[in-house]
Amino acid sequence: MKDLDAIKLFVGQIPRNLDEKDLKPLFEQFGRIYELTVLKDPYTGMHKGCAFLTYCARDSAIKAQTALHEQKTLPGMARPIQVKPADSESRGGDRKLFVGMLNKQQSEEDVLRLFQPFGVIDECTVLRGPDGSSKGCAFVKFSSHTEAQAAIHALHGSQTMPGASSSLVVKFADTDKERTLRRMQQMVGQLGILTPSLTLPFSPYSAYAQALMQQQTTVLSTSGSYLSPGVAFSPCHIQQIGAVSLNGLPATPIAPASAQSPTVAETLHPAFSGVQQYTAMYPTAAITPIAHSVPQPPPLLQQQQREGPEGCNLFIYHLPQEFGDTELTQMFLPFGNIISSKVFMDRATNQSKCFGFVSFDNPASAQTAIQAMNGFQIGMKRLKVQLKRPKDPGHPY
């Protein structure tokens, strides 16, 4: 029997000549194995170089991950073995805490003592600068969401550590996606909105659209286009977009801008024609039309996967692991009408391959997206955005 909280592990970078009986000795040293399955192609039966592993006890899985993940390279492999939780729920995003406003003299042991009363701690790391001095913050990962939640309720704001400027901060750590959103929102604030009279209180995920629109206009301005302080959308698009409320809060009307630059307006006009598609895709964002009701196009996600004309299809590399079709679409919506978007997934593991395609309906939008997004940094990587090479029409992707 296995524990109720047992972890299913994904094991990667396995030599293709090793099957279950060959791998068992490697993993049995950490505990009794409940199930070990090498993944094979369902059509050819070929070894895929990875496996799923479940121990009877949760502790065994944690020990195996700690001892093996990127620590050991199996014979014939160029990269070390990968041992990590197989499903997104147990990847730790909902049980990893950020702890801020610590005393800079506190070590990992001190932080452990503070959090141990609330449950089993898998990881504890004090963040340090290049000189080894503490930054006054740490990450603490519990074995379950419930334990992490209990620590937040008990400790957040409960005390002020010696030398700290405010009370202790304990919250769930940001995921890569949330960090990207926050960085984009900061970029919007730094660059400033196109015109003071224009407000777009979109839902949080549309921070992608706002930030990327700002980045696009920066590209345009540095490439010779005149950018007036009053540049905004044309009045007809302001009416079409309407005002989008945030999580049920009252919607803020969008006022027409007092001045426009024809050069930039012509470029921005197609870039925001996709906002209606955004509102159709995300019905949770309440929409208040301005002046009159505008028919909504069919949701993008319901359209059949297809590509645009030649010169309109982009290949995007180095996407964050968490990004799916929805996030990819939102990232490129500001640049024009999107015909289709697709993040490619590994069918065996159901994990992103970290690349995808976006198809626009015109080459100008594709080129603008390349200018704005190629080299855009997300986390430790920079996006690589380029035109997709023509292929056999029968296999567009």
Rosetta blueprint (number, residue, H / E / L):
1 M L
2 K L
3 D L
4 L L
5 D L
6 A L
7 I L
8 K E
9 L E
10 F E
11 V E
12 G E
13 Q L
14 I L
15 P L
16 R L
17 N L
18 L L
19 D L
20 E H
21 K H
22 D H
23 L H
24 K H
25 P H
26 L H
27 F H
28 E H
29 Q L
30 F L
31 G L
32 R L
33 I E
34 Y E
35 E E
36 L E
37 T E
38 V E
39 L E
40 K E
41 D L
42 P L
43 Y L
44 T L
45 G L
46 M L
47 H E
48 K E
49 G E
50 C E
51 A E
52 F E
53 L E
54 T E
55 Y E
56 C L
57 A L
58 R H
59 D H
60 S H
61 A H
62 I H
63 K H
64 A H
65 Q H
66 T H
67 A H
68 L H
69 H L
70 E L
71 Q L
72 K L
73 T L
74 L L
75 P L
76 G L
77 M L
78 A L
79 R L
80 P L
81 I L
82 Q E
83 V E
84 K E
85 P E
86 A L
87 D L
88 S H
89 E H
90 S H
91 R H
92 G L
93 G L
94 D L
95 R L
96 K E
97 L E
98 F E
99 V E
100 G E
101 M L
102 L L
103 N L
104 K L
105 Q L
106 Q L
107 S L
108 E H
109 E H
110 D H
111 V H
112 L H
113 R H
114 L H
115 F H
116 Q H
117 P H
118 F H
119 G L
120 V L
121 I E
122 D E
123 E E
124 C E
125 T E
126 V E
127 L E
128 R E
129 G L
130 P L
131 D L
132 G L
133 S L
134 S E
135 K E
136 G E
137 C E
138 A E
139 F E
140 V E
141 K E
142 F E
143 S L
144 S L
145 H H
146 T H
147 E H
148 A H
149 Q H
150 A H
151 A H
152 I H
153 H H
154 A H
155 L H
156 H L
157 G L
158 S L
159 Q L
160 T L
161 M L
162 P L
163 G L
164 A L
165 S L
166 S L
167 S L
168 L L
169 V E
170 V E
171 K E
172 F E
173 A L
174 D L
175 T L
176 D H
177 K H
178 E H
179 R H
180 T H
181 L H
182 R H
183 R H
184 M H
185 Q H
186 Q H
187 M H
188 V H
189 G H
190 Q H
191 L H
192 G L
193 I L
194 L L
195 T L
196 P L
197 S L
198 L L
199 T L
200 L L
201 P L
202 F L
203 S L
204 P H
205 Y H
206 S H
207 A H
208 Y H
209 A H
210 Q H
211 A H
212 L H
213 M H
214 Q H
215 Q H
216 Q H
217 T H
218 T H
219 V H
220 L H
221 S H
222 T H
223 S L
224 G L
225 S L
226 Y L
227 L L
228 S L
229 P L
230 G L
231 V L
232 A L
233 F L
234 S L
235 P H
236 C H
237 H H
238 I H
239 Q H
240 Q H
241 I H
242 G L
243 A E
244 V E
245 S L
246 L L
247 N L
248 G L
249 L L
250 P L
251 A L
252 T L
253 P L
254 I L
255 A L
256 P L
257 A L
258 S L
259 A L
260 Q L
261 S L
262 P H
263 T H
264 V H
265 A H
266 E H
267 T H
268 L H
269 H H
270 P H
271 A H
272 F L
273 S L
274 G L
275 V H
276 Q H
277 Q H
278 Y H
279 T H
280 A H
281 M H
282 Y L
283 P L
284 T L
285 A L
286 A L
287 I E
288 T E
289 P L
290 I L
291 A L
292 H L
293 S L
294 V L
295 P L
296 Q L
297 P L
298 P L
299 P L
300 L H
301 L H
302 Q H
303 Q L
304 Q L
305 Q L
306 R L
307 E L
308 G L
309 P L
310 E L
311 G L
312 C L
313 N E
314 L E
315 F E
316 I E
317 Y E
318 H L
319 L L
320 P L
321 Q L
322 E L
323 F L
324 G L
325 D H
326 T H
327 E H
328 L H
329 T H
330 Q H
331 M H
332 F H
333 L H
334 P H
335 F H
336 G L
337 N L
338 I E
339 I E
340 S E
341 S E
342 K E
343 V E
344 F E
345 M E
346 D L
347 R L
348 A L
349 T L
350 N L
351 Q L
352 S E
353 K E
354 C E
355 F E
356 G E
357 F E
358 V E
359 S E
360 F E
361 D L
362 N L
363 P H
364 A H
365 S H
366 A H
367 Q H
368 T H
369 A H
370 I H
371 Q H
372 A H
373 M H
374 N L
375 G L
376 F L
377 Q E
378 I E
379 G L
380 M L
381 K E
382 R E
383 L L
384 K E
385 V E
386 Q E
387 L E
388 K L
389 R L
390 P L
391 K L
392 D L
393 P L
394 G L
395 H L
396 P L
397 Y L
